[in-house]
Amino acid sequence: MSRILIVARNTFREAVRDRVLYNLVFFALLMIASAAIVGQISMDIETVVMVSLGLSAISLIGLLIAVFTGVGLVSKEIDKRTLHAVLAKPLHRWEFLLGKFSGLVLTLAVNTAAMAAGLFLAMLFVKHSISRGDAVVLVAVYFILLKLALVVALAMLFSCFTSPLLAILFTGGLYVAGLFVAQLRSLQMTQLNAQTQKLLSVLSYLLPNFGNYDVMGAAAHGRPVPGSLILHNTLYTVLYCAIVLSAAAVIFSRKDLK
């Protein structure tokens, strides 16, 4: 565990040196500008616009970091030949992967928390107060972080056996497909044969269901999120990440690094 924590800490420091956190400046400027804009809108919808815009920005910026940085966690170490020196120490390959994953998730957590603080400051600027019902925004932010952790795991999996460009494309494609899992499960197409329909049904349960993490509408309108959904999404993310990282560890352990 100590070796994993060391790798995670170094990954976090590396992300800071790569100026990943500079996206917070962009986010702060975006929220300030949006606060000035929505201040001119009717009081009935200004909070909805603010929350929707803020959560969308957090999700988009976090997704870009998760995909591009997640893919580079392994491929960059291989390209720079620094991985050989790291693995020459008493460190298993799966520990290296888990440490890298934990470090990037920590980076995303810090980014997400800072951006959430910016969102609440913007909400305070517009509404002049923070109500108890605004706590649902924190749930939406938590779901975004869970989603980003799953994206990081997928990005690391693809980076273990393909090029960085293909890994980015595969991760992005799987993310888009995962947004429509619910529609895929309810799809009824009479022109398809039974085998194809069964294949689509099985595929819908294998794909990561990113649609479950989307509660932006409820957060924007102040509707509470059921506790069962919070528990379900947490357990689902932990289990899915464990499966994906286990597959990545198996592939990475057999990868020829010469």
N, C-alpha and C positions, 0 to 999 in steps of 0.2 A: 504493500500500500504506500509506503514511503517513496518508492521509486516512481509510482504513478503520480503522486503529488508533486514530485520534483519536475517531472515532464510537464504536468499541467501548469505549474507556476512559470516555467520557462516559456511555455506557449503563450501564456497571458502576457508576459513581459515582451515577447516578440511581437505580439499583436499591437501593443502600445507603441513600440518603436516603429512599427510600420504605419503609424498614424491612422489606425482604424478608428480611433475615437474622435477624429476630426469631423466625422459625419454629424457629431452632436452640434457643431457650429451651424451646419446647414439646417439641421432640424430646428434649432433655436430661432434662426432667422425666418424659417418657414412659419413657425407658430406665432411669432411676433407679427408677421405680415398678415397671417390669417386672422389673428385677433383684431387687427385694425380693420380688416375687411368685414368680418361678420358683425362687428360693432355697428355697422350701418344697416344690417339686416333686421327684419322684424324680430322682436324679442321671443316670439313663439318658436322660431327655428334656429336661432343663433347657436344655442347649445348643441343641438343635433348636428349642425354643420361642423362645429368645433370638434366635437368628440369623434365624428366620423373621419374628418380630415386628420386629426392627430393619430388615431389608431391605424389608419391606412398608411401614414408616413412611418410609424414605428414598424409596421409589418413589412413594408417595402424595403426600408433601409436595412432592417435586420435580415431579410431574405437575401439581399445582395451580399451582405457580409457572410452569411452562412454558406451560400453556394460557392462564391469565389475563394474565400479563405479556407473553407472546409476542403475543397478540392486541392488547394495548395499545401495543406498540412503534410501530406505524404509525398506528393510529387516533387515539391520543392526540396525536401530533404534528400530525395533520390538524385535529383538533377545536380545539386550542389555537392554531392558525395559526402555530406555530413552524417548521413544515416549510418554509414559504416563505422564511424567513430563512436556513435551513440550506442549501437548494438554490440560493439566490442566490449562494452561494460556489462556487468551482470544485470542485464535488462532483457526480458522476454519481448518478443515482437508484439504480443497482445497487450502487454503493459504499456508499450510505446503508443499503440493506437488508443488505448483507453485514456492515457494521460493527455494525448493531443485532443481527444474529444472533450475531456473534462475542461481543459484549458480554454478551448474556444467557446464552450457553453458558458463558462465563467465570464469570458469577454462579452458575450451576447447578453448575459444577465446584467452586467454593469451598464452596458449601453442601453438596454431596455429600461432599467430602473431610472437612469438619468433622463431618458426621453419621456418616460412616464411623469417624472417630476416636472419636466418642461410643459407637458400637456396640462397638468393640474394647475401650474402657475398661469397658463394661458386661460384656462377655465375660470380661475379666480379673477383674472383681469376682466373677462367678459361678464361673468355672473356676479362678481363682487362678493361671492360666498361659495363655500363648498358644503353641499348637503350630504346627509347620510346615504341618500340614494345613489350618490356618485361613486360609492364603493364598488359598484358593478363594473366600473371602468377598470379597476384593478384586476378583476377577474378576467376581463378581456385581454389585458396586458399579459397576465399569467398564461392564458391560452396561446397567445402569440409566442411567448418564450418556449412553451412546450412544442409548438409547431416548428420553431427554429431548431430546437434540439434534434428533432426527427430529421429535418433537412440536412443538418450537419452529419448525422450518422449515414444517411444515404450518399452524401457527397464523398465521404471517406471511403465507403464501400466501392463506389465506382472508380475512385482514384487509385484503388489498389490493383486494378487489372486493366486499366485503359489510360489513354492520354488525357491531359487536363481538359482539352477542348471537348472531347467526347464525354468526359465525366460531367462537365458543366451542362452539356446538352441533355444527357441522360437524367441528371438530377432535376433540371428545369422541366423536362417533359413529364417526368414522374410526378412532379409537384402539380402541374396543370391537370394531369389525369386524375390525381387524387382529389381535386376539387369537385369532380363530377361523379364520385363514387355513388352517392345517393341516387342520382339520376340513372346511373348504370344499373343499379339493383332494381329499380322500378321500371326499367325499359321493357316494353312489350312490343315486339315486332313479329307479326304473324308471318312475314315473308322469310324469317330465319328458321332453319331446321332446329330440331331439338338439341342436337349436339352443340351447335353454335350458341344457342341460348344458355345451355349449361356451362359452356366455356366462359361466356361473359359473366355469368353469375359467380363462378369460382374466381374469376379475375377481379371482380369487384370486392371480394373479401381478402384478396392478396395485396391489392393496392393500398397504400396508406390513405386513410380517410381524413383528408385535411379539411373537409367540410364541417366536421364536428367541432373544429376550433373557432369557427366564425360566429361570434356573438356580438359583432359590432353594432348590429341593428338594435339588439336588446340594450347594449350599453349606452347607445346614443339616446334612446328614449327612456332610460332609467328603469327598464324592466329587470327584475331579479333573475339570476341564472340558477337553476336547480342545483342543489348540492350533489345530487347523484351524477349530474353531467361533469362536475368538477372532478369527482372521484373517478369516473369512467375515463375521462381524458388523461388524467394523471397515470392511472394504471396502464392504459392503452399505450401511452408514450413510452413508459418504462419498459414494457414488454416488447414493443416493436423495436425500440432502440437496442435492446439486449439481443434480439434475434439478428438484426442487421449488423451490429458490431461483432457478433460471434461469426457470422458469415465473412465479414471483412478480415477478422483475425485468421480464419482458416485459409483464405486466399493469400493474405499477406505472409503467412508462415511458409507458404510454398513458393513464394515469389523469388525468382533469381535476381539478386541485387547487383550482380557483376556487370 
